[in-house]
């Protein structure tokens, strides 16, 4: 059969908490449409402090939320 493909958005630590919430809300509908018009699984891996908010905002969608590594640094790709 056809292999399952994934599009994974790994934010590292580039968004502030406020920026993360704004992004999650702004693109929710667009991502849902993308999910249903392609054959890809969509996964958003926000920074740790936005993780529970992402789960709450996307709980009734087909978009998965994933976790990523944590870092002692305040910003960057760690």
TORKOL-4160 file (C-alpha; in steps of 0.2 Angstrom, whole numbers, padded with zeros to 4 digits, m for minus):
78
<pt num="1" X="0000" Y="0000" Z="0000"/>
<pt num="2" X="0004" Y="0018" Z="0000"/>
<pt num="3" X="0016" Y="0024" Z="0013"/>
<pt num="4" X="0009" Y="0037" Z="0026"/>
<pt num="5" X="0017" Y="0054" Z="0024"/>
<pt num="6" X="0019" Y="0067" Z="0038"/>
<pt num="7" X="0021" Y="0086" Z="0038"/>
<pt num="8" X="0028" Y="0090" Z="0055"/>
<pt num="9" X="0030" Y="0108" Z="0060"/>
<pt num="10" X="0043" Y="0109" Z="0074"/>
<pt num="11" X="0044" Y="0126" Z="0081"/>
<pt num="12" X="0060" Y="0124" Z="0091"/>
<pt num="13" X="0060" Y="0139" Z="0103"/>
<pt num="14" X="0057" Y="0153" Z="0091"/>
<pt num="15" X="0039" Y="0159" Z="0096"/>
<pt num="16" X="0035" Y="0168" Z="0112"/>
<pt num="17" X="0019" Y="0161" Z="0121"/>
<pt num="18" X="0008" Y="0175" Z="0114"/>
<pt num="19" X="0015" Y="0172" Z="0096"/>
<pt num="20" X="0012" Y="0153" Z="0098"/>
<pt num="21" X="m0006" Y="0156" Z="0103"/>
<pt num="22" X="m0009" Y="0168" Z="0089"/>
<pt num="23" X="m0002" Y="0157" Z="0076"/>
<pt num="24" X="m0012" Y="0142" Z="0082"/>
<pt num="25" X="m0028" Y="0151" Z="0081"/>
<pt num="26" X="m0024" Y="0160" Z="0065"/>
<pt num="27" X="m0020" Y="0144" Z="0055"/>
<pt num="28" X="m0032" Y="0132" Z="0063"/>
<pt num="29" X="m0045" Y="0132" Z="0049"/>
<pt num="30" X="m0032" Y="0133" Z="0035"/>
<pt num="31" X="m0023" Y="0118" Z="0042"/>
<pt num="32" X="m0039" Y="0108" Z="0044"/>
<pt num="33" X="m0043" Y="0112" Z="0026"/>
<pt num="34" X="m0025" Y="0106" Z="0021"/>
<pt num="35" X="m0027" Y="0090" Z="0031"/>
<pt num="36" X="m0043" Y="0086" Z="0022"/>
<pt num="37" X="m0037" Y="0090" Z="0004"/>
<pt num="38" X="m0020" Y="0081" Z="0005"/>
<pt num="39" X="m0015" Y="0063" Z="0009"/>
<pt num="40" X="m0003" Y="0069" Z="0023"/>
<pt num="41" X="m0004" Y="0068" Z="0042"/>
<pt num="42" X="m0001" Y="0085" Z="0050"/>
<pt num="43" X="0008" Y="0087" Z="0066"/>
<pt num="44" X="0012" Y="0103" Z="0076"/>
<pt num="45" X="0026" Y="0102" Z="0089"/>
<pt num="46" X="0026" Y="0119" Z="0098"/>
<pt num="47" X="0037" Y="0125" Z="0111"/>
<pt num="48" X="0034" Y="0117" Z="0128"/>
<pt num="49" X="0025" Y="0132" Z="0136"/>
<pt num="50" X="0012" Y="0132" Z="0122"/>
<pt num="51" X="0010" Y="0113" Z="0122"/>
<pt num="52" X="m0006" Y="0112" Z="0132"/>
<pt num="53" X="m0014" Y="0127" Z="0123"/>
<pt num="54" X="m0011" Y="0118" Z="0107"/>
<pt num="55" X="m0019" Y="0102" Z="0113"/>
<pt num="56" X="m0034" Y="0112" Z="0119"/>
<pt num="57" X="m0036" Y="0123" Z="0103"/>
<pt num="58" X="m0034" Y="0108" Z="0091"/>
<pt num="59" X="m0043" Y="0094" Z="0101"/>
<pt num="60" X="m0057" Y="0093" Z="0089"/>
<pt num="61" X="m0047" Y="0092" Z="0073"/>
<pt num="62" X="m0037" Y="0079" Z="0064"/>
<pt num="63" X="m0021" Y="0088" Z="0067"/>
<pt num="64" X="m0009" Y="0080" Z="0079"/>
<pt num="65" X="0001" Y="0089" Z="0092"/>
<pt num="66" X="0018" Y="0083" Z="0097"/>
<pt num="67" X="0031" Y="0087" Z="0109"/>
<pt num="68" X="0049" Y="0092" Z="0106"/>
<pt num="69" X="0065" Y="0093" Z="0116"/>
<pt num="70" X="0066" Y="0106" Z="0130"/>
<pt num="71" X="0081" Y="0117" Z="0133"/>
<pt num="72" X="0088" Y="0129" Z="0146"/>
<pt num="73" X="0090" Y="0142" Z="0133"/>
<pt num="74" X="0077" Y="0155" Z="0130"/>
<pt num="75" X="0077" Y="0155" Z="0111"/>
<pt num="76" X="0084" Y="0146" Z="0096"/>
<pt num="77" X="0086" Y="0128" Z="0089"/>
<pt num="78" X="0092" Y="0118" Z="0104"/>
